[in-house]
Amino acid sequence: MLAFRLPREPSTPRIAVWRKLKRLGVAQLLDGLVALPLDSRNREQLEWVAGDVIDAGGEATIWIGTPASSAQERQLAARMQETVAAEYRRLIEEAEAVRSHARGQRRRSLARLRRELRRIRLRDYFPPKERELAHRAVDDLATSFEEVTP
C-alpha cells in the first residue's frame, strides 16, 4: 500500500502522480491510500511514485498489509477485476468499430488496440473472462485485416 499526501498547489504533481497510479492499476482504498498486490515489480513502482510525491513536497510511506478477512480480500480483488474487465469491454467495442474503418486507418487502429491491450494486461492482477475475449477480438481483427490485404 502507498499512503501519500501532496500539497494542493501546484496541481500538476497531483495529476502526474494519479496518472502513474492509474497506469499501475491501483485500488484506491481511501483518499491518499492505494493498494496493489505484493510483488517485486509493484513494490518498486510504488517506491518510484513515493519518490515523486516526496520530490513534489509531499509525504509518502509504503506499507505491506493484508485485509483482515478473506471476504475483504475477495471484495478488493473483485473491485480491481471489474475495473480491468470494463477496460477490456471498451477495447472489444473499439475492435468491433474498427472493422468499418478504411484500410489505412484500420492498420493504425489495430496497432493502437494491441498497445492498449498490453497496457491493460500490465494492471490485470485478477484476470476476468473479458481478457480472453479482448485478445480474441484483436486477433480476429488482425485476421480479417490480413484476409483483405492482397
Number of C-alpha atoms within 10 A of each C-alpha: 22 23 18 18 18 18 13 10 8 10 10 11 19 18 11 14 17 15 12 15 20 13 13 18 25 22 19 18 13 9 9 13 17 18 23 22 18 12 8 9 10 18 18 11 14 25 16 13 20 22 15 18 22 16 11 16 12 17 16 21 16 16 11 11 10 13 11 8 9 10 10 12 13 12 13 18 17 15 15 22 21 17 15 23 21 13 18 25 15 13 23 22 13 16 24 14 12 19 18 10 11 9 14 8 12 19 17 11 19 20 13 12 22 18 12 15 19 13 14 20 15 12 20 20 16 15 17 18 11 19 20 11 15 23 18 14 19 21 15 15 21 18 12 12 16 11 9 8 8 5
